[in-house]
C-alpha cells in the first residue's frame, strides 16, 4: 500500500496538490489513498484531486500526526500542527504500522502544497 500524505495552505488548488505529488515522484496509478490532517479532509482542492484520481481520503488526527517520526522539521508547521511535516506524518499514519517514507516531502512550484509518500515494505 502506498499512501500519499498532503499538506497545503489555504488557497491551494487541486493543480498545486497534483504538482506536489508529482514532485514527490508519485506514480499516480500506484497510490492507494490520500491523507491529511483531519481538519482539512473536506478541503475543496483535496476533494477535487481525490475525485480526479478516484482515491479515498483518510483523515489523520493530531495525535496520530504527532506520533510519527518525520524527516522534515518545519518550525512553523511544528508550532501549528505538532509535527515537522504534515505531508510526511499523514503518509506514515495512513500507510500503517511499519510504514517508511519513500523520501522527504516535496513542495509544489507555487509553494502552497506538499506531498510525501509512504508504504509498508514487505
Backbone as a chain_set.jsonl record, in Angstrom:
{"seq": "XXXXXXXXXXXXXXXXXXXXXXXXXXXXXXXXXXXXXXXXXXXXXXXXXXXXXXXXXXXXXXXXXXXXXXXXXXXXXXXXXXXXXXXXXXXXXXXXXXXXXXXXXXXXXXXXXXXXXXXXXX", "coords": {"N": [[0.839, -1.183, 0.0], [0.566, 2.164, -0.878], [0.584, 5.267, 0.524], [-0.319, 8.628, 0.136], [0.606, 11.474, 1.627], [-0.674, 14.691, 2.268], [0.0, 18.104, 2.545], [-1.098, 21.41, 2.846], [-1.67, 24.882, 2.1], [-4.218, 27.349, 2.789], [-5.987, 28.33, -0.043], [-4.603, 26.808, -1.831], [-4.907, 24.942, -4.817], [-6.357, 22.121, -6.648], [-4.547, 21.572, -8.678], [-2.106, 22.433, -7.602], [-1.788, 20.589, -5.515], [-1.628, 18.223, -6.997], [0.716, 18.773, -8.427], [2.564, 18.768, -6.329], [2.447, 16.073, -5.583], [3.481, 14.863, -7.907], [6.026, 16.01, -7.87], [7.026, 14.7, -5.693], [7.571, 12.324, -6.757], [5.557, 10.548, -7.328], [3.853, 7.783, -8.708], [0.981, 8.061, -10.042], [-0.908, 6.088, -10.557], [-0.333, 4.093, -8.784], [-0.891, 4.88, -6.206], [-2.7, 4.396, -3.212], [-4.287, 5.805, -1.404], [-5.135, 9.145, -0.352], [-4.048, 11.346, 2.213], [-4.508, 13.504, 5.007], [-4.33, 16.036, 7.591], [-6.975, 15.922, 9.958], [-8.713, 18.203, 10.139], [-8.633, 19.313, 7.63], [-9.622, 17.603, 5.792], [-11.937, 17.861, 4.265], [-11.382, 19.836, 2.445], [-11.881, 21.717, -0.515], [-9.945, 21.562, -2.656], [-8.48, 19.217, -2.09], [-10.52, 17.312, -2.106], [-11.296, 17.533, -4.768], [-8.98, 16.64, -6.115], [-8.858, 14.011, -5.132], [-11.228, 12.982, -6.208], [-10.647, 13.219, -8.938], [-8.523, 11.398, -9.155], [-9.729, 9.128, -8.266], [-9.541, 8.228, -5.606], [-9.707, 7.366, -2.097], [-9.912, 9.577, 0.773], [-8.078, 9.897, 3.668], [-8.558, 10.837, 6.969], [-6.383, 12.156, 9.358], [-5.72, 12.181, 12.748], [-4.686, 14.732, 15.118], [-3.176, 13.62, 17.176], [-2.301, 11.205, 16.039], [-0.725, 12.27, 14.005], [1.302, 13.584, 15.457], [2.614, 11.425, 16.549], [4.252, 10.343, 14.637], [7.472, 9.758, 13.208], [9.152, 12.034, 11.456], [10.989, 13.199, 8.528], [11.386, 15.847, 7.736], [11.662, 19.005, 9.313], [9.858, 21.54, 9.939], [9.751, 24.495, 11.598], [7.572, 26.296, 11.743], [5.347, 24.738, 10.95], [5.515, 22.74, 12.878], [4.906, 24.195, 15.195], [2.259, 24.842, 14.69], [1.009, 22.37, 14.133], [2.136, 20.252, 15.58], [3.899, 18.503, 14.449], [6.741, 18.142, 12.319], [6.257, 17.95, 9.625], [3.358, 17.9, 7.895], [2.599, 16.481, 5.575], [4.424, 14.278, 5.501], [3.921, 13.033, 8.003], [1.182, 12.429, 7.75], [1.22, 10.649, 5.576], [2.727, 8.487, 6.63], [1.1, 7.707, 8.833], [-1.276, 6.985, 7.522], [-0.441, 4.876, 5.881], [0.17, 2.92, 7.715], [1.204, 0.647, 10.442], [4.693, 0.016, 10.565], [5.298, 1.389, 8.287], [7.321, 3.187, 5.925], [8.874, 6.208, 4.877], [9.132, 7.159, 1.47], [10.783, 9.08, 0.748], [11.784, 12.493, 1.522], [9.31, 15.086, 2.063], [7.875, 16.763, -0.764], [7.625, 19.906, -2.446], [5.18, 21.866, -4.075], [5.549, 23.841, -7.083], [4.387, 26.356, -6.751], [4.479, 26.636, -4.056], [2.401, 26.206, -2.281], [1.558, 23.668, -1.587], [2.404, 20.458, -0.24], [3.734, 17.135, -0.531], [4.098, 13.72, 0.411], [5.229, 10.362, 0.259], [4.482, 7.139, 1.51], [5.036, 3.722, 2.403], [4.364, 0.318, 3.374], [6.894, -1.873, 3.573], [7.325, -5.062, 2.221]], "CA": [[0.0, 0.0, 0.0], [1.259, 3.455, -0.896], [-0.245, 6.386, 0.972], [0.205, 9.956, -0.19], [0.258, 12.487, 2.609], [-0.781, 16.011, 1.662], [-0.051, 19.297, 3.366], [-1.379, 22.525, 1.936], [-2.141, 26.149, 2.655], [-5.483, 27.856, 2.254], [-5.751, 28.912, -1.353], [-4.038, 25.807, -2.738], [-5.919, 24.289, -5.647], [-6.054, 20.727, -6.966], [-3.344, 21.542, -9.516], [-0.954, 22.542, -6.708], [-1.658, 19.307, -4.835], [-1.157, 17.271, -8.009], [2.116, 19.112, -8.693], [3.356, 18.29, -5.193], [2.524, 14.613, -5.716], [4.419, 14.55, -8.981], [7.358, 16.395, -7.403], [7.449, 13.663, -4.747], [7.892, 11.127, -7.534], [4.425, 9.625, -7.292], [3.211, 7.143, -9.853], [-0.401, 8.28, -9.606], [-1.668, 4.845, -10.691], [0.028, 3.173, -7.694], [-1.3, 5.42, -4.91], [-3.913, 3.767, -2.694], [-5.128, 6.779, -0.711], [-4.6, 10.444, 0.034], [-4.268, 11.549, 3.646], [-4.117, 14.805, 5.551], [-4.809, 16.31, 8.938], [-8.432, 15.765, 9.991], [-9.496, 19.418, 9.921], [-8.552, 19.737, 6.23], [-10.027, 16.483, 4.952], [-13.021, 18.269, 3.366], [-10.963, 20.984, 1.633], [-12.281, 21.521, -1.911], [-8.833, 21.15, -3.528], [-8.176, 17.823, -1.809], [-11.652, 16.515, -2.59], [-11.245, 17.544, -6.238], [-7.898, 15.749, -6.536], [-9.274, 12.647, -4.813], [-12.222, 12.585, -7.214], [-9.937, 13.082, -10.209], [-7.709, 10.19, -9.127], [-10.54, 8.002, -7.813], [-8.938, 7.747, -4.37], [-10.29, 7.807, -0.821], [-9.113, 10.498, 1.585], [-8.035, 9.454, 5.054], [-8.346, 11.897, 7.959], [-5.414, 11.77, 10.38], [-5.885, 13.014, 13.945], [-3.499, 15.438, 15.598], [-2.381, 12.68, 17.973], [-1.638, 10.297, 15.092], [0.305, 13.042, 13.312], [2.402, 13.857, 16.377], [3.3, 10.171, 16.881], [5.076, 9.892, 13.51], [8.843, 10.27, 13.088], [9.259, 12.604, 10.113], [12.318, 13.646, 8.092], [11.416, 17.305, 7.614], [11.315, 19.707, 10.548], [9.482, 22.933, 9.734], [9.349, 25.076, 12.889], [6.241, 26.886, 11.634], [4.375, 23.643, 10.935], [5.575, 22.085, 14.187], [4.181, 25.039, 16.151], [0.829, 24.787, 14.371], [0.453, 21.027, 13.967], [2.747, 19.244, 16.439], [4.774, 17.658, 13.638], [7.555, 18.952, 11.421], [5.738, 17.847, 8.257], [2.012, 17.327, 7.785], [2.582, 15.506, 4.485], [5.14, 13.073, 5.899], [3.201, 12.386, 9.104], [-0.075, 11.877, 7.231], [1.546, 9.483, 4.755], [3.115, 7.388, 7.514], [-0.059, 7.255, 9.608], [-2.233, 6.341, 6.625], [0.11, 3.612, 5.38], [0.017, 1.966, 8.8], [2.373, 0.207, 11.201], [5.81, -0.458, 9.761], [5.469, 2.196, 7.075], [8.522, 4.013, 5.776], [8.776, 7.245, 3.865], [9.885, 6.894, 0.252], [11.654, 10.242, 0.612], [11.224, 13.65, 2.224], [8.196, 15.742, 1.384], [8.194, 17.63, -1.897], [6.811, 21.12, -2.454], [4.734, 22.305, -5.4], [6.26, 25.03, -7.572], [3.763, 27.564, -6.206], [4.768, 26.681, -2.629], [1.188, 26.093, -1.461], [1.23, 22.285, -1.263], [3.48, 19.489, -0.072], [3.297, 15.748, -0.605], [5.072, 12.697, 0.772], [4.742, 9.008, 0.009], [4.928, 6.126, 2.466], [4.489, 2.385, 2.193], [4.854, -0.758, 4.216], [7.731, -2.765, 2.756], [7.076, -6.487, 2.532]], "C": [[0.882, 1.243, 0.0], [0.262, 4.537, -0.511], [0.457, 7.69, 0.618], [-0.306, 10.938, 0.846], [0.308, 13.858, 1.954], [-0.819, 17.085, 2.742], [-0.299, 20.462, 2.425], [-1.908, 23.724, 2.694], [-3.517, 26.472, 2.09], [-5.158, 28.515, 0.923], [-5.085, 27.958, -2.326], [-5.175, 25.191, -3.547], [-5.478, 22.863, -5.963], [-4.792, 20.608, -7.816], [-2.083, 21.628, -8.66], [-0.722, 21.224, -5.97], [-1.121, 18.239, -5.781], [0.32, 17.513, -8.306], [3.023, 18.635, -7.564], [3.516, 16.774, -5.245], [3.548, 14.208, -6.769], [5.846, 14.901, -8.587], [7.92, 15.369, -6.417], [7.786, 12.356, -5.455], [6.774, 10.121, -7.591], [4.082, 9.086, -8.669], [1.732, 7.149, -9.464], [-1.248, 7.016, -9.678], [-1.399, 3.873, -9.54], [-0.386, 3.667, -6.308], [-2.623, 4.793, -4.484], [-4.838, 4.722, -1.958], [-4.37, 8.091, -0.556], [-4.895, 10.606, 1.518], [-3.814, 12.947, 4.027], [-4.666, 14.94, 6.957], [-6.338, 16.426, 8.919], [-9.205, 17.043, 9.682], [-9.408, 19.957, 8.492], [-9.07, 18.68, 5.259], [-11.136, 16.845, 3.957], [-12.664, 19.472, 2.503], [-11.291, 20.726, 0.17], [-11.145, 21.045, -2.825], [-8.508, 19.677, -3.332], [-9.284, 16.908, -2.322], [-11.654, 16.434, -4.115], [-10.155, 16.603, -6.742], [-8.269, 14.295, -6.281], [-10.282, 12.132, -5.837], [-11.559, 12.345, -8.565], [-9.163, 11.766, -10.279], [-8.489, 8.941, -8.714], [-10.019, 7.379, -6.521], [-9.716, 8.191, -3.138], [-9.345, 8.78, -0.126], [-9.22, 10.048, 3.032], [-7.724, 10.642, 5.953], [-7.418, 11.384, 9.053], [-5.546, 12.734, 11.564], [-4.571, 13.686, 14.32], [-2.593, 14.498, 16.391], [-1.63, 11.698, 17.073], [-0.5, 11.007, 14.361], [1.534, 13.208, 14.21], [3.212, 12.603, 16.701], [4.258, 9.696, 15.788], [6.459, 10.54, 13.527], [9.044, 10.732, 11.647], [10.68, 13.072, 9.815], [12.456, 15.158, 8.122], [10.975, 17.953, 8.916], [11.078, 21.19, 10.256], [9.039, 23.511, 11.078], [7.934, 25.657, 12.851], [5.166, 25.807, 11.702], [4.351, 22.933, 12.288], [4.799, 22.88, 15.237], [2.671, 24.947, 15.94], [0.23, 23.391, 14.509], [1.063, 19.944, 14.854], [3.597, 18.228, 15.697], [5.559, 18.555, 12.696], [7.086, 18.934, 9.984], [4.384, 17.163, 8.258], [2.001, 16.23, 6.731], [3.239, 14.198, 4.903], [4.388, 12.312, 6.992], [1.907, 11.741, 8.621], [0.179, 10.627, 6.407], [1.88, 8.276, 5.631], [1.927, 6.823, 8.282], [-1.044, 6.496, 8.727], [-1.734, 4.992, 6.126], [0.075, 2.522, 6.449], [1.314, 1.544, 9.454], [3.457, -0.358, 10.28], [6.071, 0.343, 8.508], [6.769, 2.976, 7.116], [8.268, 5.054, 4.697], [9.616, 6.848, 2.66], [10.829, 8.045, -0.066], [11.056, 11.384, 1.413], [10.09, 14.269, 1.417], [8.718, 16.613, 0.244], [7.206, 18.779, -1.9], [6.422, 21.459, -3.891], [5.48, 23.577, -5.794], [5.688, 26.315, -6.988], [4.005, 27.711, -4.703], [3.567, 26.503, -1.721], [0.842, 24.671, -1.047], [2.491, 21.443, -1.114], [2.891, 18.085, -0.158], [4.451, 14.845, -0.188], [4.42, 11.34, 0.561], [5.315, 8.063, 1.055], [4.303, 4.787, 2.103], [5.065, 1.413, 3.207], [5.611, -1.693, 3.29], [7.503, -4.202, 3.197], [8.36, -7.184, 2.921]], "O": [[1.824, 1.352, 0.784], [-0.778, 4.695, -1.151], [1.669, 7.828, 0.783], [-1.506, 11.201, 0.931], [1.219, 14.153, 1.18], [-1.565, 16.988, 3.717], [0.239, 20.491, 1.318], [-2.503, 23.606, 3.765], [-3.925, 25.943, 1.056], [-4.137, 29.192, 0.8], [-5.004, 28.249, -3.519], [-6.265, 24.951, -3.027], [-4.378, 22.445, -5.6], [-4.047, 19.637, -7.683], [-1.091, 20.965, -8.961], [0.421, 20.793, -5.819], [-0.258, 17.446, -5.405], [1.091, 16.561, -8.425], [4.127, 18.151, -7.816], [4.599, 16.252, -4.981], [4.373, 13.322, -6.545], [6.78, 14.174, -8.929], [9.134, 15.191, -6.318], [8.234, 11.398, -4.826], [7.015, 8.947, -7.876], [4.027, 9.822, -9.655], [1.292, 6.334, -8.653], [-2.216, 6.886, -8.929], [-2.162, 2.927, -9.344], [-0.243, 2.932, -5.331], [-3.55, 4.671, -5.284], [-6.044, 4.484, -1.89], [-3.141, 8.138, -0.62], [-5.879, 10.066, 2.022], [-2.873, 13.496, 3.455], [-5.379, 14.064, 7.447], [-6.916, 16.964, 7.974], [-10.248, 16.985, 9.031], [-10.046, 20.961, 8.177], [-8.967, 18.845, 4.043], [-11.26, 16.202, 2.914], [-13.547, 20.072, 1.89], [-11.016, 19.642, -0.343], [-11.374, 20.199, -3.688], [-8.284, 18.96, -4.307], [-9.013, 15.857, -2.903], [-11.975, 15.392, -4.686], [-10.377, 15.849, -7.689], [-8.021, 13.436, -7.128], [-10.198, 10.986, -6.279], [-11.878, 11.376, -9.254], [-9.142, 11.101, -11.315], [-7.973, 7.827, -8.802], [-10.048, 6.159, -6.354], [-10.314, 9.267, -3.131], [-8.144, 8.806, -0.395], [-10.316, 9.844, 3.553], [-6.752, 11.364, 5.732], [-7.639, 10.309, 9.609], [-5.49, 13.952, 11.393], [-3.494, 13.265, 13.898], [-1.369, 14.58, 16.283], [-0.462, 11.394, 17.317], [0.557, 10.422, 14.125], [2.665, 12.996, 13.772], [4.377, 12.706, 17.086], [5.001, 8.737, 15.999], [6.594, 11.727, 13.826], [9.099, 9.914, 10.729], [11.472, 13.311, 10.727], [13.505, 15.69, 8.486], [10.021, 17.5, 9.549], [12.007, 21.995, 10.323], [8.044, 23.055, 11.639], [7.183, 25.526, 13.817], [4.184, 25.95, 12.431], [3.284, 22.569, 12.783], [4.111, 22.296, 16.074], [1.9, 24.971, 16.9], [-0.911, 23.238, 14.947], [0.557, 18.822, 14.879], [3.974, 17.201, 16.262], [5.08, 19.624, 12.317], [7.467, 19.8, 9.197], [4.277, 15.981, 8.585], [1.448, 15.156, 6.968], [2.677, 13.124, 4.686], [4.238, 11.093, 6.915], [1.573, 10.631, 9.035], [-0.558, 9.648, 6.521], [1.377, 7.176, 5.4], [1.762, 5.607, 8.374], [-1.588, 5.473, 9.144], [-2.524, 4.061, 5.967], [-0.035, 1.338, 6.129], [2.391, 2.01, 9.083], [3.173, -1.107, 9.345], [6.974, 0.012, 7.739], [7.252, 3.371, 8.177], [7.543, 4.81, 3.733], [10.69, 6.267, 2.812], [11.584, 7.988, -1.036], [9.945, 11.265, 1.928], [9.942, 13.998, 0.225], [9.837, 17.124, 0.284], [6.083, 18.645, -1.415], [7.238, 21.352, -4.806], [5.982, 24.302, -4.934], [6.431, 27.269, -6.753], [3.769, 28.778, -4.136], [3.695, 26.635, -0.504], [-0.068, 24.47, -0.242], [3.503, 21.684, -1.772], [1.708, 17.875, 0.109], [5.621, 15.163, -0.403], [3.203, 11.199, 0.675], [6.48, 8.17, 1.437], [3.195, 4.723, 1.57], [6.109, 1.657, 3.812], [5.047, -2.238, 2.342], [7.49, -4.512, 4.388], [8.348, -8.38, 3.215]]}, "num_chains": 1, "name": "protein.A"}
